[in-house]
Amino acid sequence: MGPDPWDIGDAFTAAGIMMSKNGASAQTRDAEWRAAQIYFAGGRWNNPTYYFYGDQVMELAGVIQEQLNIITK
């Protein structure tokens, strides 16, 4: 059986691959924000109407990173 988009493991993996191909692998804030925007809005990623999504993704990423920093000290 092939990948199943309704399987959380398969869906999470596919999203990660897509984000990486769209630039997130550069591991900069701007590249990750852009990849999130493309994930959400496709070719319309640079439309300011959709900036809320990339901004929220990066805010959540910051919170998660802060928590990881606390538990890995």
Phi, psi and omega per residue, in radians:
M1 nan 2.491 -3.121
G2 -1.550 -3.059 3.120
P3 -1.032 2.496 -3.115
D4 -2.081 1.997 -3.113
P5 -1.103 -0.268 3.119
W6 -1.578 -0.100 3.052
D7 -1.550 2.162 -3.032
I8 -1.037 -0.656 3.117
G9 -1.119 -0.800 3.115
D10 -1.147 -0.751 -3.114
A11 -1.142 -0.729 -3.141
F12 -1.128 -0.745 3.109
T13 -1.095 -0.799 -3.140
A14 -1.088 -0.713 3.120
A15 -1.113 -0.719 3.114
G16 -1.096 -0.747 3.108
I17 -1.106 -0.775 -3.139
M18 -1.095 -0.774 -3.139
M19 -1.092 -0.722 3.124
S20 -1.101 -0.800 3.135
K21 -1.123 -0.444 3.141
N22 -1.626 0.229 2.969
G23 1.958 -0.195 -3.073
A24 -1.077 -0.399 -3.127
S25 -1.151 -0.232 3.053
A26 -1.188 -0.331 3.081
Q27 1.000 0.692 2.973
T28 -2.009 2.757 -3.132
R29 -1.039 -0.789 -3.112
D30 -1.113 -0.720 -3.138
A31 -1.177 -0.700 3.132
E32 -1.206 -0.683 3.091
W33 -1.075 -0.803 -3.141
R34 -1.082 -0.760 3.127
A35 -1.081 -0.703 3.091
A36 -1.120 -0.707 3.117
Q37 -1.084 -0.772 3.134
I38 -1.130 -0.702 3.098
Y39 -1.000 -0.730 -3.077
F40 -1.411 -0.799 -2.941
A41 -2.040 0.012 3.124
G42 1.042 -2.346 -3.110
G43 -1.136 -0.231 3.106
R44 -1.690 0.368 -3.026
W45 -1.024 -0.488 -3.073
N46 -1.647 0.286 3.075
N47 -1.442 2.092 -3.101
P48 -0.948 -0.390 3.109
T49 -1.034 -0.522 -3.066
Y50 -1.733 0.033 -3.088
Y51 -1.057 -0.452 -3.139
F52 -0.962 -0.613 -3.068
Y53 -1.178 -0.935 3.126
G54 -1.038 -0.683 3.120
D55 -1.102 -0.758 -3.137
Q56 -1.192 -0.668 3.101
V57 -1.072 -0.801 -3.107
M58 -1.208 -0.593 3.068
E59 -1.109 -0.798 3.119
L60 -1.128 -0.692 3.095
A61 -1.050 -0.670 3.101
G62 -1.124 -0.739 3.116
V63 -1.104 -0.796 3.136
I64 -1.088 -0.742 3.138
Q65 -1.102 -0.718 3.096
E66 -1.039 -0.737 3.135
Q67 -1.179 -0.677 3.079
L68 -1.121 -0.681 3.108
N69 -1.071 -0.649 3.141
I70 -1.169 -0.791 -3.038
I71 -1.431 -0.193 -3.122
T72 -1.834 0.156 3.103
K73 -1.291 nan nan
